[in-house]
Every structure is written in structure tokens, then in C-alpha cells.
Amino acid sequence: MPDPLREPTFLILMALAGEPLHGYGLIAEVDRLSEGRVALRPGTLYGALDRLCDDGLAARDREEVVDGRLRRYYRLTPDGEAALRAETERMRRHVAAATARLGRPGSAAAPAGGPA
């Protein structure tokens, strides 16, 4: 069983699942997906992208020059998609288990007197 993905890595892969994105686009999309909780700095992002590319989970897609600046786009690879799917399933199982426990009589979240 693979190790769980760290939240920033999960969010980067999730952002790339939509379409290839360049660095600033990834930073903005991760911010949006995390509702502002995860703010990636460029150094952190590019270090993570280098690692994801080395691991075969992401790949460089293309480069373009905009206003004299190079934009490098990254895309999700098939292995990256598989890792994202596996992590999503792992998280789904945890959510289902927590939801079931929270609904049990005697849990702090269960209504007083048990289920209606």
C-alpha cells in the first residue's frame, strides 16, 4: 500500500487533473481548491513539481513565452492519475468510517437518547 500523499501534493495532483497548468495557475488553483488553507510559494511548488516529475506522477507539458516570460506547463501522467485515485479512495474510506462512528449511539455527535 503506498504512503498517503501529503496535502499539498494531493492538491497539486488534483489541480493538474483538470488540465495542464503553469506555476502561477497551479498556485492559484491549489489556493482555490484548499479554500485558502494551502498557500504554495514558488520555491515550494517547483520543488514539489520536480519531485512529482522524478516520480513519474507529473510531466512537463509545454512551454510558452508570455510578455517576455517563460511559462512552463505541467500535466498529470497516468501514474499520477492512479496515485490521485488511490489517495481519493483511501480518504473516502476514512470519511465513511468517521461518518459511521459519528452516527453511532453514544458518540459525542449522536443526538441525546439515541437515534430517533
N, CA, C and O atoms as a Tinker XYZ file with bonds, in Angstrom:
   464  protein
     1  N      0.852000   -1.176000    0.000000    73     2
     2  CA     0.000000    0.000000    0.000000    64     1     3
     3  C      0.898000    1.240000    0.000000    63     2     4     5
     4  O      1.780000    1.361000    0.851000    81     3
     5  N      0.686000    2.152000   -0.937000    73     3     6
     6  CA     1.531000    3.347000   -0.995000    64     5     7
     7  C      1.285000    4.256000    0.205000    63     6     8     9
     8  O      0.215000    4.234000    0.813000    81     7
     9  N      2.290000    5.047000    0.528000    73     7    10
    10  CA     2.143000    6.020000    1.612000    64     9    11
    11  C      1.099000    7.054000    1.228000    63    10    12    13
    12  O      0.943000    7.381000    0.051000    81    11
    13  N      0.375000    7.574000    2.231000    73    11    14
    14  CA    -0.576000    8.649000    1.933000    64    13    15
    15  C      0.155000    9.864000    1.363000    63    14    16    17
    16  O      1.300000   10.137000    1.721000    81    15
    17  N     -0.515000   10.580000    0.481000    73    15    18
    18  CA     0.055000   11.799000   -0.086000    64    17    19
    19  C     -0.087000   12.935000    0.914000    63    18    20    21
    20  O     -1.099000   13.034000    1.609000    81    19
    21  N      0.914000   13.781000    0.985000    73    19    22
    22  CA     0.786000   14.996000    1.792000    64    21    23
    23  C     -0.234000   15.899000    1.121000    63    22    24    25
    24  O     -0.402000   15.857000   -0.098000    81    23
    25  N     -0.917000   16.717000    1.916000    73    23    26
    26  CA    -1.998000   17.547000    1.378000    64    25    27
    27  C     -1.557000   18.424000    0.208000    63    26    28    29
    28  O     -2.262000   18.464000   -0.800000    81    27
    29  N     -0.414000   19.138000    0.291000    73    27    30
    30  CA    -0.024000   19.951000   -0.875000    64    29    31
    31  C      0.173000   19.113000   -2.137000    63    30    32    33
    32  O     -0.197000   19.540000   -3.231000    81    31
    33  N      0.753000   17.923000   -1.989000    73    31    34
    34  CA     0.961000   17.042000   -3.142000    64    33    35
    35  C     -0.375000   16.596000   -3.715000    63    34    36    37
    36  O     -0.572000   16.603000   -4.931000    81    35
    37  N     -1.288000   16.211000   -2.839000    73    35    38
    38  CA    -2.629000   15.811000   -3.275000    64    37    39
    39  C     -3.303000   16.947000   -4.039000    63    38    40    41
    40  O     -3.905000   16.724000   -5.090000    81    39
    41  N     -3.203000   18.157000   -3.512000    73    39    42
    42  CA    -3.846000   19.301000   -4.155000    64    41    43
    43  C     -3.203000   19.647000   -5.495000    63    42    44    45
    44  O     -3.902000   20.028000   -6.433000    81    43
    45  N     -1.887000   19.519000   -5.595000    73    43    46
    46  CA    -1.210000   19.767000   -6.876000    64    45    47
    47  C     -1.687000   18.752000   -7.912000    63    46    48    49
    48  O     -2.015000   19.122000   -9.039000    81    47
    49  N     -1.726000   17.468000   -7.532000    73    47    50
    50  CA    -2.202000   16.447000   -8.469000    64    49    51
    51  C     -3.660000   16.689000   -8.845000    63    50    52    53
    52  O     -4.040000   16.518000  -10.003000    81    51
    53  N     -4.473000   17.083000   -7.877000    73    51    54
    54  CA    -5.878000   17.361000   -8.155000    64    53    55
    55  C     -6.009000   18.538000   -9.118000    63    54    56    57
    56  O     -6.841000   18.505000  -10.024000    81    55
    57  N     -5.203000   19.569000   -8.933000    73    55    58
    58  CA    -5.236000   20.730000   -9.830000    64    57    59
    59  C     -4.854000   20.311000  -11.244000    63    58    60    61
    60  O     -5.460000   20.766000  -12.215000    81    59
    61  N     -3.854000   19.448000  -11.362000    73    59    62
    62  CA    -3.401000   19.014000  -12.687000    64    61    63
    63  C     -4.371000   18.043000  -13.347000    63    62    64    65
    64  O     -4.291000   17.824000  -14.556000    81    63
    65  N     -5.281000   17.461000  -12.582000    73    63    66
    66  CA    -6.249000   16.518000  -13.158000    64    65    67
    67  C     -7.208000   17.233000  -14.098000    63    66    68    69
    68  O     -7.799000   16.605000  -14.977000    81    67
    69  N     -7.368000   18.528000  -13.920000    73    67    70
    70  CA    -8.280000   19.272000  -14.783000    64    69    71
    71  C     -7.691000   19.557000  -16.147000    63    70    72    73
    72  O     -8.329000   19.315000  -17.172000    81    71
    73  N     -6.469000   20.072000  -16.158000    73    71    74
    74  CA    -5.801000   20.441000  -17.404000    64    73    75
    75  C     -4.358000   20.809000  -17.073000    63    74    76    77
    76  O     -4.043000   21.072000  -15.912000    81    75
    77  N     -3.481000   20.832000  -18.066000    73    75    78
    78  CA    -2.116000   21.290000  -17.792000    64    77    79
    79  C     -2.142000   22.742000  -17.303000    63    78    80    81
    80  O     -2.899000   23.573000  -17.805000    81    79
    81  N     -1.302000   23.019000  -16.319000    73    79    82
    82  CA    -1.235000   24.357000  -15.741000    64    81    83
    83  C      0.217000   24.798000  -15.591000    63    82    84    85
    84  O      1.115000   23.969000  -15.440000    81    83
    85  N      0.435000   26.095000  -15.633000    73    83    86
    86  CA     1.762000   26.646000  -15.357000    64    85    87
    87  C      1.829000   26.999000  -13.876000    63    86    88    89
    88  O      0.826000   26.921000  -13.167000    81    87
    89  N      3.011000   27.386000  -13.414000    73    87    90
    90  CA     3.247000   27.607000  -11.991000    64    89    91
    91  C      2.241000   28.502000  -11.309000    63    90    92    93
    92  O      1.647000   28.109000  -10.304000    81    91
    93  N      2.033000   29.713000  -11.839000    73    91    94
    94  CA     1.095000   30.630000  -11.189000    64    93    95
    95  C     -0.318000   30.058000  -11.206000    63    94    96    97
    96  O     -1.059000   30.201000  -10.233000    81    95
    97  N     -0.694000   29.410000  -12.312000    73    95    98
    98  CA    -2.007000   28.778000  -12.386000    64    97    99
    99  C     -2.175000   27.693000  -11.339000    63    98   100   101
   100  O     -3.251000   27.543000  -10.760000    81    99
   101  N     -1.102000   26.928000  -11.094000    73    99   102
   102  CA    -1.145000   25.889000  -10.063000    64   101   103
   103  C     -1.291000   26.503000   -8.673000    63   102   104   105
   104  O     -2.085000   26.031000   -7.859000    81   103
   105  N     -0.519000   27.557000   -8.407000    73   103   106
   106  CA    -0.611000   28.222000   -7.107000    64   105   107
   107  C     -2.037000   28.709000   -6.868000    63   106   108   109
   108  O     -2.586000   28.519000   -5.783000    81   107
   109  N     -2.632000   29.332000   -7.872000    73   107   110
   110  CA    -3.992000   29.858000   -7.746000    64   109   111
   111  C     -5.009000   28.734000   -7.584000    63   110   112   113
   112  O     -5.932000   28.849000   -6.778000    81   111
   113  N     -4.852000   27.654000   -8.337000    73   111   114
   114  CA    -5.812000   26.550000   -8.275000    64   113   115
   115  C     -5.719000   25.820000   -6.935000    63   114   116   117
   116  O     -6.745000   25.444000   -6.370000    81   115
   117  N     -4.516000   25.616000   -6.424000    73   115   118
   118  CA    -4.363000   24.984000   -5.110000    64   117   119
   119  C     -4.991000   25.869000   -4.032000    63   118   120   121
   120  O     -5.636000   25.364000   -3.113000    81   119
   121  N     -4.808000   27.166000   -4.140000    73   119   122
   122  CA    -5.430000   28.095000   -3.194000    64   121   123
   123  C     -6.954000   27.957000   -3.251000    63   122   124   125
   124  O     -7.617000   27.910000   -2.215000    81   123
   125  N     -7.499000   27.894000   -4.462000    73   123   126
   126  CA    -8.951000   27.764000   -4.633000    64   125   127
   127  C     -9.454000   26.425000   -4.098000    63   126   128   129
   128  O    -10.443000   26.376000   -3.367000    81   127
   129  N     -8.772000   25.341000   -4.463000    73   127   130
   130  CA    -9.195000   24.010000   -4.038000    64   129   131
   131  C     -9.132000   23.839000   -2.521000    63   130   132   133
   132  O     -9.963000   23.144000   -1.938000    81   131
   133  N     -8.154000   24.467000   -1.890000    73   131   134
   134  CA    -7.995000   24.336000   -0.440000    64   133   135
   135  C     -8.760000   25.412000    0.324000    63   134   136   137
   136  O     -8.673000   25.491000    1.549000    81   135
   137  N     -9.503000   26.234000   -0.398000    73   135   138
   138  CA   -10.252000   27.340000    0.201000    64   137   139
   139  C     -9.326000   28.247000    1.015000    63   138   140   141
   140  O     -9.676000   28.718000    2.098000    81   139
   141  N     -8.122000   28.477000    0.451000    73   139   142
   142  CA    -7.169000   29.386000    1.059000    64   141   143
   143  C     -6.324000   28.808000    2.180000    63   142   144   145
   144  O     -5.491000   29.520000    2.740000    81   143
   145  N     -6.511000   27.540000    2.526000    73   143   146
   146  CA    -5.741000   26.936000    3.618000    64   145   147
   147  C     -4.311000   26.598000    3.226000    63   146   148   149
   148  O     -3.410000   26.657000    4.063000    81   147
   149  N     -4.090000   26.242000    1.955000    73   147   150
   150  CA    -2.749000   25.875000    1.487000    64   149   151
   151  C     -2.287000   26.939000    0.505000    63   150   152   153
   152  O     -2.828000   27.078000   -0.592000    81   151
   153  N     -1.282000   27.679000    0.921000    73   151   154
   154  CA    -0.714000   28.733000    0.078000    64   153   155
   155  C      0.693000   28.301000   -0.331000    63   154   156   157
   156  O      1.625000   28.356000    0.472000    81   155
   157  N      0.840000   27.875000   -1.573000    73   155   158
   158  CA     2.142000   27.427000   -2.066000    64   157   159
   159  C      2.988000   28.621000   -2.478000    63   158   160   161
   160  O      2.507000   29.541000   -3.139000    81   159
   161  N      4.231000   28.595000   -2.086000    73   159   162
   162  CA     5.190000   29.592000   -2.556000    64   161   163
   163  C      5.886000   29.001000   -3.780000    63   162   164   165
   164  O      5.963000   27.780000   -3.918000    81   163
   165  N      6.387000   29.848000   -4.661000    73   163   166
   166  CA     7.023000   29.318000   -5.874000    64   165   167
   167  C      8.122000   28.297000   -5.602000    63   166   168   169
   168  O      8.181000   27.275000   -6.286000    81   167
   169  N      8.985000   28.538000   -4.636000    73   167   170
   170  CA    10.059000   27.586000   -4.345000    64   169   171
   171  C      9.530000   26.232000   -3.910000    63   170   172   173
   172  O     10.046000   25.191000   -4.317000    81   171
   173  N      8.496000   26.252000   -3.079000    73   171   174
   174  CA     7.867000   25.017000   -2.622000    64   173   175
   175  C      7.204000   24.297000   -3.786000    63   174   176   177
   176  O      7.338000   23.082000   -3.928000    81   175
   177  N      6.486000   25.048000   -4.621000    73   175   178
   178  CA     5.789000   24.463000   -5.758000    64   177   179
   179  C      6.766000   23.801000   -6.722000    63   178   180   181
   180  O      6.569000   22.651000   -7.116000    81   179
   181  N      7.820000   24.525000   -7.103000    73   179   182
   182  CA     8.732000   23.961000   -8.102000    64   181   183
   183  C      9.537000   22.793000   -7.545000    63   182   184   185
   184  O      9.891000   21.876000   -8.287000    81   183
   185  N      9.828000   22.815000   -6.258000    73   183   186
   186  CA    10.460000   21.650000   -5.634000    64   185   187
   187  C      9.537000   20.439000   -5.687000    63   186   188   189
   188  O      9.967000   19.327000   -5.991000    81   187
   189  N      8.251000   20.675000   -5.383000    73   187   190
   190  CA     7.261000   19.589000   -5.439000    64   189   191
   191  C      7.081000   19.092000   -6.873000    63   190   192   193
   192  O      6.984000   17.886000   -7.101000    81   191
   193  N      7.035000   20.012000   -7.841000    73   191   194
   194  CA     6.883000   19.599000   -9.242000    64   193   195
   195  C      8.090000   18.798000   -9.718000    63   194   196   197
   196  O      7.931000   17.819000  -10.448000    81   195
   197  N      9.289000   19.199000   -9.315000    73   195   198
   198  CA    10.487000   18.419000   -9.680000    64   197   199
   199  C     10.378000   17.003000   -9.128000    63   198   200   201
   200  O     10.681000   16.036000   -9.826000    81   199
   201  N      9.942000   16.881000   -7.868000    73   199   202
   202  CA     9.806000   15.562000   -7.241000    64   201   203
   203  C      8.713000   14.749000   -7.937000    63   202   204   205
   204  O      8.894000   13.560000   -8.197000    81   203
   205  N      7.577000   15.390000   -8.240000    73   203   206
   206  CA     6.490000   14.689000   -8.914000    64   205   207
   207  C      6.915000   14.222000  -10.307000    63   206   208   209
   208  O      6.550000   13.127000  -10.736000    81   207
   209  N      7.685000   15.050000  -11.010000    73   207   210
   210  CA     8.201000   14.655000  -12.327000    64   209   211
   211  C      9.194000   13.505000  -12.192000    63   210   212   213
   212  O      9.152000   12.554000  -12.973000    81   211
   213  N     10.086000   13.588000  -11.206000    73   211   214
   214  CA    11.052000   12.500000  -10.972000    64   213   215
   215  C     10.350000   11.188000  -10.642000    63   214   216   217
   216  O     10.809000   10.114000  -11.032000    81   215
   217  N      9.219000   11.281000   -9.911000    73   215   218
   218  CA     8.456000   10.092000   -9.523000    64   217   219
   219  C      7.513000    9.612000  -10.617000    63   218   220   221
   220  O      6.866000    8.576000  -10.465000    81   219
   221  N      7.427000   10.357000  -11.721000    73   219   222
   222  CA     6.564000    9.965000  -12.828000    64   221   223
   223  C      5.095000   10.287000  -12.632000    63   222   224   225
   224  O      4.251000    9.777000  -13.369000    81   223
   225  N      4.767000   11.130000  -11.646000    73   223   226
   226  CA     3.366000   11.466000  -11.377000    64   225   227
   227  C      2.904000   12.699000  -12.147000    63   226   228   229
   228  O      1.707000   12.888000  -12.366000    81   227
   229  N      3.852000   13.534000  -12.554000    73   227   230
   230  CA     3.577000   14.717000  -13.368000    64   229   231
   231  C      4.667000   14.793000  -14.427000    63   230   232   233
   232  O      5.717000   14.164000  -14.302000    81   231
   233  N      4.402000   15.570000  -15.466000    73   231   234
   234  CA     5.384000   15.740000  -16.535000    64   233   235
   235  C      5.256000   17.146000  -17.106000    63   234   236   237
   236  O      4.197000   17.769000  -17.045000    81   235
   237  N      6.349000   17.620000  -17.653000    73   235   238
   238  CA     6.284000   18.899000  -18.362000    64   237   239
   239  C      5.445000   18.695000  -19.606000    63   238   240   241
   240  O      5.610000   17.712000  -20.328000    81   239
   241  N      4.546000   19.630000  -19.849000    73   239   242
   242  CA     3.636000   19.518000  -20.978000    64   241   243
   243  C      4.116000   20.364000  -22.154000    63   242   244   245
   244  O      4.237000   19.874000  -23.277000    81   243
   245  N      4.386000   21.631000  -21.883000    73   243   246
   246  CA     4.831000   22.541000  -22.933000    64   245   247
   247  C      5.372000   23.807000  -22.283000    63   246   248   249
   248  O      5.230000   24.020000  -21.079000    81   247
   249  N      5.991000   24.636000  -23.105000    73   247   250
   250  CA     6.465000   25.940000  -22.664000    64   249   251
   251  C      5.972000   26.980000  -23.641000    63   250   252   253
   252  O      5.818000   26.708000  -24.832000    81   251
   253  N      5.720000   28.191000  -23.127000    73   251   254
   254  CA     5.365000   29.300000  -23.988000    64   253   255
   255  C      5.909000   30.580000  -23.357000    63   254   256   257
   256  O      6.113000   30.658000  -22.146000    81   255
   257  N      6.134000   31.563000  -24.195000    73   255   258
   258  CA     6.607000   32.851000  -23.717000    64   257   259
   259  C      5.433000   33.820000  -23.741000    63   258   260   261
   260  O      4.781000   34.008000  -24.768000    81   259
   261  N      5.175000   34.439000  -22.575000    73   259   262
   262  CA     4.089000   35.412000  -22.431000    64   261   263
   263  C      4.694000   36.668000  -21.825000    63   262   264   265
   264  O      5.266000   36.629000  -20.735000    81   263
   265  N      4.565000   37.782000  -22.536000    73   263   266
   266  CA     5.127000   39.056000  -22.073000    64   265   267
   267  C      6.611000   38.918000  -21.740000    63   266   268   269
   268  O      7.093000   39.481000  -20.756000    81   267
   269  N      7.316000   38.173000  -22.560000    73   267   270
   270  CA     8.756000   38.012000  -22.378000    64   269   271
   271  C      9.159000   37.049000  -21.273000    63   270   272   273
   272  O     10.347000   36.903000  -20.985000    81   271
   273  N      8.189000   36.392000  -20.652000    73   271   274
   274  CA     8.496000   35.441000  -19.570000    64   273   275
   275  C      8.102000   34.041000  -19.983000    63   274   276   277
   276  O      7.072000   33.831000  -20.623000    81   275
   277  N      8.937000   33.084000  -19.607000    73   275   278
   278  CA     8.688000   31.686000  -19.939000    64   277   279
   279  C      7.655000   31.096000  -18.985000    63   278   280   281
   280  O      7.777000   31.222000  -17.767000    81   279
   281  N      6.652000   30.460000  -19.544000    73   279   282
   282  CA     5.678000   29.702000  -18.757000    64   281   283
   283  C      5.870000   28.233000  -19.088000    63   282   284   285
   284  O      5.796000   27.831000  -20.248000    81   283
   285  N      6.113000   27.449000  -18.070000    73   283   286
   286  CA     6.258000   26.005000  -18.242000    64   285   287
   287  C      4.994000   25.349000  -17.683000    63   286   288   289
   288  O      4.640000   25.539000  -16.520000    81   287
   289  N      4.335000   24.585000  -18.528000    73   287   290
   290  CA     3.105000   23.899000  -18.137000    64   289   291
   291  C      3.411000   22.463000  -17.732000    63   290   292   293
   292  O      4.301000   21.818000  -18.285000    81   291
   293  N      2.654000   21.981000  -16.757000    73   291   294
   294  CA     2.791000   20.613000  -16.263000    64   293   295
   295  C      1.454000   19.910000  -16.418000    63   294   296   297
   296  O      0.395000   20.538000  -16.401000    81   295
   297  N      1.526000   18.588000  -16.571000    73   295   298
   298  CA     0.311000   17.789000  -16.708000    64   297   299
   299  C      0.404000   16.555000  -15.814000    63   298   300   301
   300  O      1.493000   16.147000  -15.409000    81   299
   301  N     -0.722000   15.984000  -15.522000    73   299   302
   302  CA    -0.807000   14.747000  -14.764000    64   301   303
   303  C     -0.467000   13.587000  -15.694000    63   302   304   305
   304  O     -0.919000   13.563000  -16.838000    81   303
   305  N      0.314000   12.636000  -15.224000    73   303   306
   306  CA     0.620000   11.437000  -16.004000    64   305   307
   307  C     -0.368000   10.329000  -15.629000    63   306   308   309
   308  O     -1.108000   10.473000  -14.656000    81   307
   309  N     -0.392000    9.231000  -16.381000    73   307   310
   310  CA    -1.247000    8.102000  -15.973000    64   309   311
   311  C     -0.909000    7.595000  -14.563000    63   310   312   313
   312  O     -1.816000    7.251000  -13.805000    81   311
   313  N      0.372000    7.545000  -14.202000    73   311   314
   314  CA     0.740000    7.139000  -12.842000    64   313   315
   315  C      0.256000    8.162000  -11.821000    63   314   316   317
   316  O     -0.151000    7.795000  -10.719000    81   315
   317  N      0.297000    9.437000  -12.180000    73   315   318
   318  CA    -0.211000   10.478000  -11.299000    64   317   319
   319  C     -1.706000   10.352000  -11.094000    63   318   320   321
   320  O     -2.210000   10.535000   -9.986000    81   319
   321  N     -2.409000   10.040000  -12.164000    73   319   322
   322  CA    -3.851000    9.834000  -12.047000    64   321   323
   323  C     -4.149000    8.641000  -11.148000    63   322   324   325
   324  O     -5.060000    8.698000  -10.322000    81   323
   325  N     -3.382000    7.557000  -11.303000    73   323   326
   326  CA    -3.575000    6.370000  -10.458000    64   325   327
   327  C     -3.299000    6.706000   -8.989000    63   326   328   329
   328  O     -4.030000    6.259000   -8.105000    81   327
   329  N     -2.254000    7.485000   -8.727000    73   327   330
   330  CA    -1.936000    7.871000   -7.349000    64   329   331
   331  C     -3.042000    8.747000   -6.769000    63   330   332   333
   332  O     -3.419000    8.588000   -5.608000    81   331
   333  N     -3.561000    9.672000   -7.577000    73   331   334
   334  CA    -4.641000   10.540000   -7.124000    64   333   335
   335  C     -5.901000    9.725000   -6.844000    63   334   336   337
   336  O     -6.577000    9.958000   -5.842000    81   335
   337  N     -6.222000    8.779000   -7.715000    73   335   338
   338  CA    -7.392000    7.922000   -7.493000    64   337   339
   339  C     -7.228000    7.085000   -6.222000    63   338   340   341
   340  O     -8.170000    6.950000   -5.440000    81   339
   341  N     -6.036000    6.526000   -6.018000    73   339   342
   342  CA    -5.786000    5.700000   -4.831000    64   341   343
   343  C     -5.912000    6.528000   -3.557000    63   342   344   345
   344  O     -6.507000    6.077000   -2.578000    81   343
   345  N     -5.355000    7.733000   -3.566000    73   343   346
   346  CA    -5.445000    8.594000   -2.384000    64   345   347
   347  C     -6.878000    9.036000   -2.143000    63   346   348   349
   348  O     -7.310000    9.118000   -0.993000    81   347
   349  N     -7.619000    9.321000   -3.200000    73   347   350
   350  CA    -9.018000    9.713000   -3.064000    64   349   351
   351  C     -9.818000    8.573000   -2.446000    63   350   352   353
   352  O    -10.665000    8.806000   -1.583000    81   351
   353  N     -9.558000    7.351000   -2.878000    73   351   354
   354  CA   -10.257000    6.185000   -2.329000    64   353   355
   355  C     -9.882000    5.967000   -0.863000    63   354   356   357
   356  O    -10.748000    5.649000   -0.049000    81   355
   357  N     -8.611000    6.134000   -0.517000    73   355   358
   358  CA    -8.163000    5.988000    0.867000    64   357   359
   359  C     -8.896000    7.008000    1.753000    63   358   360   361
   360  O     -9.388000    6.674000    2.831000    81   359
   361  N     -8.954000    8.239000    1.280000    73   359   362
   362  CA    -9.627000    9.288000    2.041000    64   361   363
   363  C    -11.130000    9.022000    2.141000    63   362   364   365
   364  O    -11.734000    9.271000    3.184000    81   363
   365  N    -11.736000    8.519000    1.064000    73   363   366
   366  CA   -13.162000    8.200000    1.071000    64   365   367
   367  C    -13.475000    7.147000    2.134000    63   366   368   369
   368  O    -14.476000    7.253000    2.843000    81   367
   369  N    -12.607000    6.122000    2.243000    73   367   370
   370  CA   -12.813000    5.079000    3.265000    64   369   371
   371  C    -12.736000    5.676000    4.672000    63   370   372   373
   372  O    -13.523000    5.314000    5.547000    81   371
   373  N    -11.792000    6.589000    4.885000    73   371   374
   374  CA   -11.672000    7.236000    6.203000    64   373   375
   375  C    -12.908000    8.077000    6.517000    63   374   376   377
   376  O    -13.405000    8.057000    7.643000    81   375
   377  N    -13.399000    8.809000    5.533000    73   375   378
   378  CA   -14.591000    9.626000    5.738000    64   377   379
   379  C    -15.792000    8.735000    6.049000    63   378   380   381
   380  O    -16.582000    9.056000    6.938000    81   379
   381  N    -15.940000    7.631000    5.338000    73   379   382
   382  CA   -17.055000    6.718000    5.588000    64   381   383
   383  C    -16.969000    6.137000    7.000000    63   382   384   385
   384  O    -17.984000    6.031000    7.689000    81   383
   385  N    -15.773000    5.764000    7.428000    73   383   386
   386  CA   -15.604000    5.207000    8.773000    64   385   387
   387  C    -15.918000    6.261000    9.836000    63   386   388   389
   388  O    -16.588000    5.962000   10.824000    81   387
   389  N    -15.442000    7.477000    9.643000    73   387   390
   390  CA   -15.713000    8.550000   10.608000    64   389   391
   391  C    -17.199000    8.872000   10.648000    63   390   392   393
   392  O    -17.761000    9.081000   11.724000    81   391
   393  N    -17.837000    8.915000    9.488000    73   391   394
   394  CA   -19.267000    9.209000    9.427000    64   393   395
   395  C    -20.056000    8.137000   10.168000    63   394   396   397
   396  O    -20.986000    8.452000   10.910000    81   395
   397  N    -19.693000    6.879000    9.973000    73   395   398
   398  CA   -20.382000    5.788000   10.654000    64   397   399
   399  C    -20.199000    5.889000   12.168000    63   398   400   401
   400  O    -21.155000    5.705000   12.921000    81   399
   401  N    -18.995000    6.176000   12.609000    73   399   402
   402  CA   -18.739000    6.292000   14.050000    64   401   403
   403  C    -19.489000    7.469000   14.655000    63   402   404   405
   404  O    -20.011000    7.371000   15.766000    81   403
   405  N    -19.544000    8.567000   13.941000    73   403   406
   406  CA   -20.228000    9.742000   14.465000    64   405   407
   407  C    -21.729000    9.534000   14.570000    63   406   408   409
   408  O    -22.393000   10.212000   15.355000    81   407
   409  N    -22.265000    8.624000   13.805000    73   407   410
   410  CA   -23.702000    8.363000   13.844000    64   409   411
   411  C    -24.107000    7.304000   14.851000    63   410   412   413
   412  O    -25.298000    7.044000   15.021000    81   411
   413  N    -23.136000    6.682000   15.530000    73   411   414
   414  CA   -23.445000    5.626000   16.494000    64   413   415
   415  C    -24.022000    6.207000   17.778000    63   414   416   417
   416  O    -23.632000    7.293000   18.208000    81   415
   417  N    -24.949000    5.479000   18.384000    73   415   418
   418  CA   -25.442000    5.907000   19.705000    64   417   419
   419  C    -24.269000    5.951000   20.688000    63   418   420   421
   420  O    -23.399000    5.079000   20.680000    81   419
   421  N    -24.266000    6.955000   21.508000    73   419   422
   422  CA   -23.204000    7.082000   22.497000    64   421   423
   423  C    -22.045000    7.930000   22.032000    63   422   424   425
   424  O    -21.195000    8.308000   22.838000    81   423
   425  N    -21.989000    8.243000   20.721000    73   423   426
   426  CA   -20.905000    9.122000   20.266000    64   425   427
   427  C    -21.246000   10.542000   20.679000    63   426   428   429
   428  O    -22.417000   10.872000   20.865000    81   427
   429  N    -20.256000   11.364000   20.819000    73   427   430
   430  CA   -20.473000   12.745000   21.240000    64   429   431
   431  C    -21.368000   13.486000   20.259000    63   430   432   433
   432  O    -22.052000   14.432000   20.649000    81   431
   433  N    -21.380000   13.076000   18.988000    73   431   434
   434  CA   -22.175000   13.767000   17.979000    64   433   435
   435  C    -23.585000   13.192000   17.830000    63   434   436   437
   436  O    -24.431000   13.792000   17.166000    81   435
   437  N    -23.844000   12.027000   18.448000    73   435   438
   438  CA   -25.167000   11.424000   18.320000    64   437   439
   439  C    -26.173000   12.200000   19.145000    63   438   440   441
   440  O    -25.834000   12.701000   20.217000    81   439
   441  N    -27.411000   12.311000   18.666000    73   439   442
   442  CA   -28.445000   13.020000   19.427000    64   441   443
   443  C    -28.684000   12.339000   20.772000    63   442   444   445
   444  O    -28.564000   11.119000   20.888000    81   443
   445  N    -29.019000   13.128000   21.781000    73   443   446
   446  CA   -29.314000   12.569000   23.103000    64   445   447
   447  C    -30.471000   11.608000   22.999000    63   446   448   449
   448  O    -31.455000   11.881000   22.312000    81   447
   449  N    -30.359000   10.481000   23.680000    73   447   450
   450  CA   -31.426000    9.496000   23.647000    64   449   451
   451  C    -31.302000    8.526000   22.495000    63   450   452   453
   452  O    -32.178000    7.682000   22.306000    81   451
   453  N    -30.243000    8.625000   21.726000    73   451   454
   454  CA   -30.032000    7.690000   20.626000    64   453   455
   455  C    -30.758000    8.101000   19.379000    63   454   456   457
   456  O    -31.325000    9.191000   19.313000    81   455
   457  N    -30.748000    7.230000   18.377000    73   455   458
   458  CA   -31.388000    7.550000   17.102000    64   457   459
   459  C    -32.900000    7.654000   17.268000    63   458   460   461
   460  O    -33.485000    7.010000   18.138000    81   459
   461  N    -33.510000    8.455000   16.442000    73   459   462
   462  CA   -34.959000    8.666000   16.515000    64   461   463
   463  C    -35.706000    7.572000   15.825000    63   462   464
   464  O    -36.936000    7.591000   15.789000    81   463
